[in-house]
Amino acid sequence: MKEPAKPVSVAILAFPEATASLVYGLYDIFLSAGRDWGLIVDGRPGPSLLQPRIVARKAGPLQVANGVTLVAEAAFDEFDIPHVVCVPEVAVPPGAPLEGRFTEEAAWLQRCHANGATLATACSGALLLGEAGLLKGQEATTHWAYCDILAQRYPGVTVRPQRALVVSGEGRLVMAGGGSSWLDLALYLIARTAGIEHAMHTARINLIDWHEIGQQPFARLARSRQSEDAVIARCQSWIAEHYHEPAPVAAMVRLSGIAERSFKRRFLQATGMSPLEYVHTLRLEEAKQMLEASEESIEAIANEVGYEDAGFFSRLFRRSVGLPPAQYRKRFGGLRKALKADTQS
């Protein structure tokens, strides 16, 4: 997996009309990329691939729209031009006058854009791109309540209210719609700067975009996290490569050299799963990856991971993951394809 040579600098713009949840939410998601997957899988965090910083007119404490005081780490004139600038929502009523309200922010956005930065906005943050004069001749989106205002206030912009994410300006203007679509924005920027796999990892860890179906589709067995029980750890290593073989539990019992009942008891104590549950989990995790990344039939995937009966596989998958295989492919394969298409366009 190709990774940036050094962390990608991301400035998150703060101003009194922003909200702390979105500012710090973006901050946490960006810092997670590259770092938290290793922490979850094997207990060893990796390096953060994006380096977010909160930037404002002045460094120091700043009270924002929801009454929370956040801390700006740097002022505009103290910060080198970043790779990416993220603008959170502007918490003002639609149609509220903006003249002179964001003069310094607009000037800084102009300067960053002129020096090659990508500007990304969440929700009504697109208004600041308009204030900076960067939307003329461009497609845009914003929160649905601000779409008409955006079109009226900034002539020459083509507003796409039905789209949750718009990439415009030769790829250097990225706008997300309202609500939780800022998470889509964060995922897109991670995919573009650090790679699709890191975006997928971040989505799984943070349950991004599919909150209504719960955590089950995002669960992943930390295969490399070995038990401290040497016998069980040896079996874990073996089954990670042989989960698709017939009668894998019996094979692990033979490999352990201990009685079957003792083996099953020790395995459960060491891993929190019965040996058979562990095998099913490995198989289903591999099936998830194949459903996301390949066009193979569900029957072929079932066979490849060790199930001769595709119907049994589908029932087990749905019970364990919370979605049938075809629906899982549609959701997660679609995300992978969309990220790949957007980042390569």
FENQUI-V393005 format. One record per residue. N is the residue number from 1. RES is the residue in one letter. PSI is psi as a letter, one per 30 degrees, with the letter a starting at -180 (* if undefined). OMEGA is omega as a letter, one per 20 degrees, with the letter a starting at -180 (NA if undefined). BURIAL is 1 if it has 24 or more other ideal C-beta (glycine too) atoms within 12 Angstrom, else 0. Layout:
# FENQUI-V393005
n | res | psi | omega | burial
N | RES | PSI | OMEGA | BURIAL
N | RES | PSI | OMEGA | BURIAL
This chain:
# FENQUI-V393005
n | res | psi | omega | burial
1 | M | k | a | 0
2 | K | k | a | 0
3 | E | l | r | 1
4 | P | k | r | 1
5 | A | e | r | 0
6 | K | l | a | 0
7 | P | k | r | 1
8 | V | k | a | 1
9 | S | k | a | 1
10 | V | j | r | 1
11 | A | k | r | 1
12 | I | j | a | 1
13 | L | k | r | 1
14 | A | k | r | 1
15 | F | l | a | 1
16 | P | f | a | 1
17 | E | g | r | 1
18 | A | l | r | 1
19 | T | k | a | 1
20 | A | e | a | 1
21 | S | e | a | 1
22 | L | e | r | 1
23 | V | e | a | 1
24 | Y | f | r | 1
25 | G | e | r | 1
26 | L | e | a | 1
27 | Y | e | a | 1
28 | D | e | a | 1
29 | I | e | a | 1
30 | F | e | a | 1
31 | L | f | a | 1
32 | S | e | a | 1
33 | A | k | a | 1
34 | G | f | a | 1
35 | R | e | a | 1
36 | D | f | a | 1
37 | W | e | r | 1
38 | G | e | r | 1
39 | L | e | a | 0
40 | I | e | a | 1
41 | V | e | a | 0
42 | D | g | r | 0
43 | G | g | a | 0
44 | R | j | a | 0
45 | P | k | r | 0
46 | G | a | r | 1
47 | P | k | r | 1
48 | S | k | a | 1
49 | L | f | r | 1
50 | L | k | a | 1
51 | Q | j | a | 1
52 | P | k | r | 1
53 | R | k | r | 1
54 | I | k | a | 1
55 | V | k | r | 1
56 | A | a | r | 1
57 | R | e | r | 1
58 | K | k | r | 0
59 | A | l | r | 0
60 | G | a | a | 0
61 | P | k | a | 0
62 | L | k | r | 1
63 | Q | k | a | 0
64 | V | a | a | 1
65 | A | e | a | 1
66 | N | g | r | 0
67 | G | f | r | 0
68 | V | k | r | 0
69 | T | j | r | 0
70 | L | l | a | 1
71 | V | j | r | 0
72 | A | k | a | 1
73 | E | f | a | 1
74 | A | l | r | 1
75 | A | l | a | 0
76 | F | e | a | 1
77 | D | f | r | 0
78 | E | g | a | 0
79 | F | k | r | 1
80 | D | l | r | 0
81 | I | k | a | 1
82 | P | l | r | 1
83 | H | e | a | 1
84 | V | k | r | 1
85 | V | k | r | 1
86 | C | k | r | 1
87 | V | j | r | 1
88 | P | a | a | 1
89 | E | l | r | 1
90 | V | j | a | 1
91 | A | i | r | 1
92 | V | l | r | 1
93 | P | k | r | 0
94 | P | k | r | 1
95 | G | f | r | 0
96 | A | k | a | 0
97 | P | k | a | 0
98 | L | f | a | 1
99 | E | k | r | 0
100 | G | f | a | 0
101 | R | e | a | 0
102 | F | h | a | 1
103 | T | e | a | 0
104 | E | e | r | 0
105 | E | e | a | 1
106 | A | e | r | 1
107 | A | e | r | 0
108 | W | e | r | 1
109 | L | e | r | 1
110 | Q | e | a | 1
111 | R | e | r | 1
112 | C | e | a | 1
113 | H | e | r | 1
114 | A | f | a | 0
115 | N | g | r | 0
116 | G | g | a | 0
117 | A | l | r | 1
118 | T | k | r | 1
119 | L | k | a | 1
120 | A | k | a | 1
121 | T | k | r | 1
122 | A | k | r | 1
123 | C | b | a | 1
124 | S | g | r | 1
125 | G | f | r | 1
126 | A | f | r | 1
127 | L | e | a | 1
128 | L | f | r | 1
129 | L | e | r | 1
130 | G | e | r | 1
131 | E | f | r | 1
132 | A | f | r | 1
133 | G | g | a | 0
134 | L | g | a | 1
135 | L | f | a | 1
136 | K | k | a | 0
137 | G | g | a | 0
138 | Q | l | r | 1
139 | E | l | a | 1
140 | A | l | r | 1
141 | T | l | r | 1
142 | T | a | r | 1
143 | H | k | a | 1
144 | W | e | a | 0
145 | A | f | a | 0
146 | Y | f | a | 1
147 | C | e | a | 1
148 | D | e | r | 0
149 | I | e | a | 1
150 | L | e | a | 1
151 | A | e | a | 1
152 | Q | e | a | 0
153 | R | f | a | 1
154 | Y | i | a | 1
155 | P | k | r | 0
156 | G | f | r | 0
157 | V | k | r | 1
158 | T | j | a | 0
159 | V | k | r | 1
160 | R | i | a | 1
161 | P | f | a | 1
162 | Q | f | a | 0
163 | R | k | a | 1
164 | A | f | a | 1
165 | L | k | r | 1
166 | V | k | r | 1
167 | V | k | a | 1
168 | S | a | r | 1
169 | G | h | a | 1
170 | E | h | r | 0
171 | G | f | a | 1
172 | R | g | r | 1
173 | L | j | a | 1
174 | V | k | a | 1
175 | M | k | r | 1
176 | A | l | a | 1
177 | G | b | a | 1
178 | G | a | r | 1
179 | G | b | a | 0
180 | S | g | r | 1
181 | S | f | r | 1
182 | W | f | r | 1
183 | L | e | r | 1
184 | D | e | r | 1
185 | L | e | r | 1
186 | A | e | r | 1
187 | L | e | r | 1
188 | Y | e | a | 1
189 | L | e | r | 1
190 | I | e | r | 1
191 | A | e | a | 1
192 | R | e | a | 1
193 | T | e | a | 1
194 | A | f | r | 1
195 | G | l | a | 1
196 | I | e | a | 1
197 | E | e | r | 1
198 | H | e | r | 1
199 | A | e | r | 1
200 | M | e | r | 1
201 | H | e | a | 1
202 | T | e | r | 1
203 | A | e | a | 1
204 | R | e | a | 1
205 | I | e | a | 1
206 | N | g | r | 1
207 | L | h | a | 0
208 | I | k | r | 1
209 | D | f | a | 1
210 | W | h | a | 1
211 | H | e | a | 0
212 | E | f | a | 0
213 | I | g | r | 0
214 | G | a | a | 0
215 | Q | f | a | 0
216 | Q | e | a | 0
217 | P | f | a | 1
218 | F | f | a | 1
219 | A | k | a | 0
220 | R | k | r | 1
221 | L | k | r | 1
222 | A | i | a | 1
223 | R | e | a | 1
224 | S | f | r | 0
225 | R | j | a | 0
226 | Q | k | r | 0
227 | S | l | r | 1
228 | E | f | r | 0
229 | D | j | a | 0
230 | A | e | r | 0
231 | V | e | a | 1
232 | I | e | r | 1
233 | A | e | r | 1
234 | R | e | r | 0
235 | C | e | r | 1
236 | Q | e | r | 1
237 | S | e | a | 0
238 | W | e | a | 1
239 | I | f | r | 1
240 | A | f | r | 1
241 | E | f | a | 0
242 | H | g | a | 1
243 | Y | f | a | 1
244 | H | f | a | 1
245 | E | l | r | 0
246 | P | l | r | 0
247 | A | h | a | 0
248 | P | e | r | 1
249 | V | e | r | 1
250 | A | e | r | 0
251 | A | e | r | 0
252 | M | e | r | 1
253 | V | e | r | 1
254 | R | e | a | 0
255 | L | e | a | 1
256 | S | f | a | 1
257 | G | g | r | 0
258 | I | l | a | 0
259 | A | k | a | 0
260 | E | e | a | 0
261 | R | e | r | 0
262 | S | e | r | 0
263 | F | e | a | 1
264 | K | e | r | 1
265 | R | e | r | 0
266 | R | e | a | 1
267 | F | e | r | 1
268 | L | e | r | 0
269 | Q | e | a | 0
270 | A | e | a | 1
271 | T | f | a | 1
272 | G | g | r | 0
273 | M | l | r | 1
274 | S | l | r | 0
275 | P | e | a | 1
276 | L | e | r | 1
277 | E | e | r | 0
278 | Y | e | r | 1
279 | V | e | r | 1
280 | H | e | a | 1
281 | T | e | r | 1
282 | L | e | a | 1
283 | R | e | a | 1
284 | L | e | r | 1
285 | E | e | r | 1
286 | E | e | r | 1
287 | A | e | r | 1
288 | K | e | a | 1
289 | Q | e | a | 1
290 | M | e | r | 1
291 | L | e | r | 1
292 | E | e | a | 1
293 | A | f | a | 0
294 | S | l | r | 0
295 | E | g | a | 0
296 | E | l | r | 0
297 | S | l | r | 0
298 | I | e | r | 1
299 | E | e | a | 0
300 | A | e | r | 0
301 | I | e | r | 1
302 | A | e | a | 1
303 | N | e | a | 0
304 | E | e | a | 1
305 | V | f | r | 1
306 | G | g | a | 1
307 | Y | j | r | 1
308 | E | f | a | 0
309 | D | j | a | 0
310 | A | e | r | 1
311 | G | e | r | 0
312 | F | e | r | 0
313 | F | e | a | 1
314 | S | e | r | 1
315 | R | e | r | 0
316 | L | e | r | 1
317 | F | e | a | 1
318 | R | e | r | 0
319 | R | e | a | 0
320 | S | e | a | 1
321 | V | f | a | 1
322 | G | f | r | 0
323 | L | k | r | 1
324 | P | l | a | 1
325 | P | e | a | 1
326 | A | e | r | 0
327 | Q | e | r | 0
328 | Y | e | r | 1
329 | R | e | a | 1
330 | K | e | a | 0
331 | R | e | a | 1
332 | F | e | r | 1
333 | G | e | r | 1
334 | G | e | r | 0
335 | L | e | a | 1
336 | R | e | a | 1
337 | K | e | a | 0
338 | A | e | r | 1
339 | L | e | a | 1
340 | K | e | a | 0
341 | A | e | a | 0
342 | D | e | a | 1
343 | T | f | r | 1
344 | Q | f | a | 0
345 | S | * | NA | 0
